[in-house]
Structure formats: structure tokens, C-alpha cells
Amino acid sequence: MKKPFVSGKIVLCCFVLLLVTGIESTWFDGAIYNYLPAASISFCSRKLNISSQVGCSSKLTGSAGILWMANNSDDVTHIISETTSRDVMLVLDFHLFINVSLMRSVRLSPIVTGLLVFSPLPDFDTPPFSESSGCPNSESSFYGPQHECNVTPMWNPAGSEYSSIDWPFPVALVQDPNDVIKNDLLKCFSHYNIQPKDDTRCTVEINNPMAAVRSTTVCNRRQYLMSLQPFKVGT
């Protein structure tokens, strides 16, 4: 059972070390922070299966990293293979996200703190994709996975098993039909991150923390305790 926060947010900022107080801080917030429109963002959520958790969540205070935009699989491989101590927020298109082997490498990277995935345009021909497995619900079958799934053709050839993965970072899907958001990110990335002149960097933060209890027993116990009427002990 998941306990989602009502909404999440994605923040684009140019990171500069500033010490400000009072009314000055409000001006600087408006100058360096840019909140992406919530209506354009869909967040991967946290879920529980029988024995463990799956899905995605940001850190409680948000997950942030230096913006890196990838145009192809070679870009992604280059970014995650770089020996750097800095956290990276990876921005890529949908056709790269559905590359299962590529995303396996991304999940294993210690520097990736989140994924910002741009949804394909309506006229873009994307390969078949399903977040379920190649043999959905096989564990619930009376016949068992071996008998149920050992068939030709496969039940779900486009299955990626993404829905059964515990992603180590938040993932957000961006609907951007006019490329407005992508162009803003590209400008910030090109100006501050490709050939930086100082320590100023363009960073992205995903703030969509989700929490889950560890088992059904604990969840039911919590619901029972929360349903009890509060009482006060008098003196």
C-alpha cells in the first residue's frame, strides 16, 4: 500500500552560491528558479508487491543533479561512464527510455539521481512498448510460469518489466508537444553545462517523495490504530 504525496514538482535552476537575507532572497528565488508546469508532468509512483517495493520516488527533500541532455544511446553511455563525483539528472527522449538494456546500465550508475523523459510527439513512430512483462500475471497462473509463458508467440512481445523494477531514483514523464520545456532546458544546458566558464551549473530537481509501509500486516495495524478515537488522560 503506498502513501503518495498529493503532487510533485520539478525545478530548473542555475546554481550559484549566494548568501542572502530578508527580501533579497525572494528576488533571487525568482531569478534562479524555474518551476516546470505541473500539468505537463507525470511521475512514476511507489508501489508494493508481495515481498518488496517497486516503482520510483525522489528523496524526501527532493532529488537534484546537474542537467545532462542525451540525444542518443552513445550520449547516455558517455555520461554514465564519466568519472565524476557530481550527481547527474539525465534528460532524454522516450525512445531511449524504452531501450531496456540501456536503462539497465543507467540504473546501475552511481551518479544518476533522476530521469526526465520527454513523451513522443503524436506524429512520431515509436517502437511497441509495454511496462508489463513478456508474460503478464504468470505468477498468478494456476499452471505456473513455465507452462504459461513457454509459448510462441509470446503473450506480450513488447514487455519491458519496468513495472516490476525498484528504480533507484525518480522518473518523470514530460508532455511537451511544442518543445517549449525542452528548448528552455536546452538553453540552460548549453549555456552553463557544455563548456562552463565558472562553477555556475544548470541543475534540475525532482521533488515527488513517496513512502510505503513494509508489509500488509503493518499497513493493517496502522489503519486500525489511526481509526481509534483519541483520548485524554485527566489528572
C-alpha positions as CSV (number, residue, x, y, z in Angstrom):
1,M,0.0,0.0,0.0
2,K,1.5,3.3,-1.0
3,K,1.2,6.7,0.6
4,P,1.7,9.2,-2.2
5,F,2.2,12.9,-1.7
6,V,-0.5,14.9,-3.4
7,S,1.7,16.4,-6.0
8,G,5.3,16.7,-7.1
9,K,7.3,19.4,-8.7
10,I,10.4,19.8,-10.9
11,V,12.6,22.8,-10.5
12,L,15.1,24.1,-13.0
13,C,17.8,26.4,-11.6
14,C,21.1,28.0,-12.2
15,F,23.2,27.1,-9.2
16,V,25.2,29.9,-7.7
17,L,26.5,30.1,-4.2
18,L,24.7,33.1,-2.6
19,L,24.2,34.3,0.9
20,V,21.2,36.5,1.1
21,T,18.7,37.5,3.7
22,G,15.2,39.0,4.0
23,I,13.6,40.4,1.0
24,E,16.7,39.8,-1.2
25,S,16.1,36.1,-1.1
26,T,12.7,36.4,-2.7
27,W,14.2,38.3,-5.7
28,F,17.0,35.7,-6.1
29,D,14.5,32.8,-5.9
30,G,12.6,34.3,-8.9
31,A,15.9,34.9,-10.8
32,I,17.4,31.4,-10.5
33,Y,14.5,29.0,-10.1
34,N,12.1,28.0,-12.8
35,Y,9.2,25.6,-11.9
36,L,8.1,23.3,-14.7
37,P,4.3,23.3,-15.1
38,A,2.7,20.6,-13.1
39,A,0.1,19.9,-15.8
40,S,2.8,18.7,-18.1
41,I,4.5,16.3,-15.7
42,S,3.6,12.7,-14.8
43,F,5.5,11.0,-12.0
44,C,6.4,7.3,-11.6
45,S,4.9,6.2,-8.3
46,R,5.9,3.9,-5.5
47,K,4.1,0.5,-5.2
48,L,4.4,-2.6,-3.1
49,N,4.3,-6.2,-4.4
50,I,4.1,-9.3,-2.3
51,S,7.6,-9.2,-0.8
52,S,9.1,-5.8,-1.7
53,Q,8.6,-2.4,-3.2
54,V,8.7,-1.3,-6.8
55,G,8.4,1.9,-8.7
56,C,10.0,5.3,-8.0
57,S,10.4,8.0,-5.5
58,S,12.6,11.1,-5.0
59,K,14.4,11.7,-1.8
60,L,12.3,13.3,1.0
61,T,13.9,16.7,0.3
62,G,14.0,16.2,-3.4
63,S,16.5,14.6,-5.8
64,A,18.7,17.0,-7.7
65,G,21.5,16.8,-10.2
66,I,23.4,18.7,-12.9
67,L,21.3,18.7,-16.1
68,W,22.7,16.5,-18.9
69,M,20.7,16.1,-22.1
70,A,21.2,12.9,-24.2
71,N,20.3,12.7,-27.9
72,N,21.2,9.1,-28.5
73,S,22.4,5.9,-26.7
74,D,26.0,6.9,-27.2
75,D,25.4,10.1,-25.3
76,V,23.8,8.2,-22.4
77,T,26.7,5.7,-22.3
78,H,29.3,8.5,-22.3
79,I,27.5,10.4,-19.5
80,I,27.2,7.5,-17.1
81,S,30.7,6.3,-17.8
82,E,32.3,9.6,-16.9
83,T,34.3,9.5,-13.7
84,T,32.8,12.4,-11.8
85,S,31.6,12.9,-8.3
86,R,28.8,15.2,-9.3
87,D,25.2,14.0,-9.4
88,V,23.5,14.0,-12.8
89,M,19.9,14.5,-13.8
90,L,19.6,12.7,-17.1
91,V,17.1,14.2,-19.7
92,L,16.3,12.0,-22.7
93,D,13.6,11.2,-25.2
94,F,11.1,8.3,-24.9
95,H,12.7,6.1,-27.5
96,L,15.9,6.0,-25.3
97,F,13.9,5.3,-22.2
98,I,12.3,2.2,-23.7
99,N,15.7,0.8,-24.5
100,V,15.7,-1.9,-21.8
101,S,19.4,-2.7,-21.8
102,L,20.4,1.0,-21.8
103,M,18.2,1.7,-18.9
104,R,19.7,-1.3,-17.0
105,S,23.0,0.5,-17.3
106,V,21.5,3.8,-16.2
107,R,20.0,2.2,-13.1
108,L,23.4,0.8,-12.1
109,S,25.1,4.2,-12.4
110,P,26.0,5.7,-9.1
111,I,25.9,9.3,-10.4
112,V,22.4,9.3,-11.9
113,T,19.9,11.0,-9.5
114,G,16.8,11.0,-11.7
115,L,15.3,10.7,-15.2
116,L,13.4,13.3,-17.1
117,V,11.7,11.6,-20.1
118,F,10.1,13.5,-22.9
119,S,7.0,11.9,-24.3
120,P,7.0,11.3,-28.0
121,L,5.2,13.7,-30.3
122,P,1.9,12.5,-31.8
123,D,3.3,12.0,-35.2
124,F,6.4,10.2,-34.0
125,D,6.5,6.5,-34.8
126,T,7.7,4.8,-31.6
127,P,8.5,1.1,-31.2
128,P,6.0,-1.1,-29.4
129,F,6.3,-0.8,-25.6
130,S,4.7,-2.2,-22.5
131,E,5.7,-1.7,-18.9
132,S,4.5,-5.2,-18.1
133,S,6.5,-8.4,-18.5
134,G,6.5,-10.6,-21.6
135,C,4.2,-12.9,-19.8
136,P,1.9,-10.8,-17.6
137,N,0.3,-12.3,-14.5
138,S,2.4,-15.5,-14.9
139,E,2.9,-15.8,-11.1
140,S,-0.8,-15.8,-10.6
141,S,-1.5,-18.6,-13.1
142,F,-2.7,-22.0,-12.0
143,Y,-0.3,-23.6,-14.5
144,G,2.8,-21.8,-13.3
145,P,5.2,-19.6,-15.3
146,Q,7.0,-22.4,-17.1
147,H,3.8,-23.8,-18.7
148,E,2.1,-20.4,-19.1
149,C,5.0,-18.5,-20.6
150,N,6.8,-21.1,-22.7
151,V,4.7,-20.3,-25.8
152,T,5.2,-19.0,-29.3
153,P,4.4,-16.2,-30.0
154,M,4.9,-14.5,-26.6
155,W,1.9,-13.2,-24.8
156,N,3.4,-9.7,-24.7
157,P,6.4,-9.3,-27.0
158,A,6.8,-5.6,-26.2
159,G,7.1,-6.3,-22.4
160,S,9.9,-4.5,-20.6
161,E,9.1,-5.5,-16.9
162,Y,9.5,-1.8,-16.0
163,S,6.5,-2.0,-13.7
164,S,8.2,-4.6,-11.5
165,I,11.5,-2.7,-11.1
166,D,12.5,-0.8,-8.0
167,W,14.1,2.2,-9.6
168,P,16.8,3.8,-7.5
169,F,15.8,7.4,-8.5
170,P,12.7,9.3,-9.5
171,V,11.4,9.2,-13.1
172,A,9.1,11.9,-14.6
173,L,7.4,11.9,-18.0
174,V,7.1,15.3,-19.6
175,Q,4.3,16.2,-22.1
176,D,5.8,18.9,-24.3
177,P,4.1,19.0,-27.7
178,N,5.6,22.3,-28.7
179,D,9.1,21.7,-27.3
180,V,8.8,24.7,-25.1
181,I,10.1,23.0,-22.0
182,K,12.8,21.1,-23.9
183,N,14.1,24.3,-25.5
184,D,14.3,26.0,-22.1
185,L,16.3,23.1,-20.7
186,L,18.5,23.0,-23.8
187,K,19.3,26.8,-23.5
188,C,20.2,26.4,-19.8
189,F,22.2,23.2,-20.5
190,S,24.1,24.8,-23.5
191,H,24.9,28.0,-21.7
192,Y,26.1,26.6,-18.3
193,N,27.0,22.9,-18.6
194,I,28.6,22.2,-22.0
195,Q,31.6,24.4,-21.7
196,P,31.3,26.1,-18.3
197,K,33.3,29.2,-17.6
198,D,33.0,29.0,-13.8
199,D,31.2,27.0,-11.2
200,T,27.7,28.0,-12.2
201,R,25.7,25.0,-13.4
202,C,22.2,24.3,-14.6
203,T,20.6,21.8,-12.4
204,V,17.2,20.0,-12.2
205,E,15.4,18.9,-9.0
206,I,12.6,16.4,-8.9
207,N,10.5,16.6,-5.7
208,N,8.0,13.8,-5.5
209,P,8.7,11.7,-2.4
210,M,6.6,8.7,-1.8
211,A,6.6,6.4,1.3
212,A,5.3,2.9,1.8
213,V,4.9,0.5,4.7
214,R,6.9,-2.7,4.8
215,S,4.1,-5.3,4.8
216,T,0.3,-5.8,4.7
217,T,0.3,-6.6,8.4
218,V,2.0,-3.4,9.3
219,C,-0.3,-1.5,7.0
220,N,-3.5,-3.0,8.5
221,R,-2.2,-2.4,12.0
222,R,-1.5,1.3,11.2
223,Q,-5.0,1.7,9.7
224,Y,-6.6,0.2,12.8
225,L,-4.6,2.4,15.2
226,M,-5.4,5.5,13.2
227,S,-9.1,4.6,13.4
228,L,-9.2,4.7,17.2
229,Q,-10.7,7.7,18.8
230,P,-8.1,9.8,20.6
231,F,-8.5,10.2,24.4
232,K,-7.0,12.3,27.1
233,V,-5.9,11.2,30.5
234,G,-7.1,13.6,33.1
235,T,-5.3,14.4,36.4
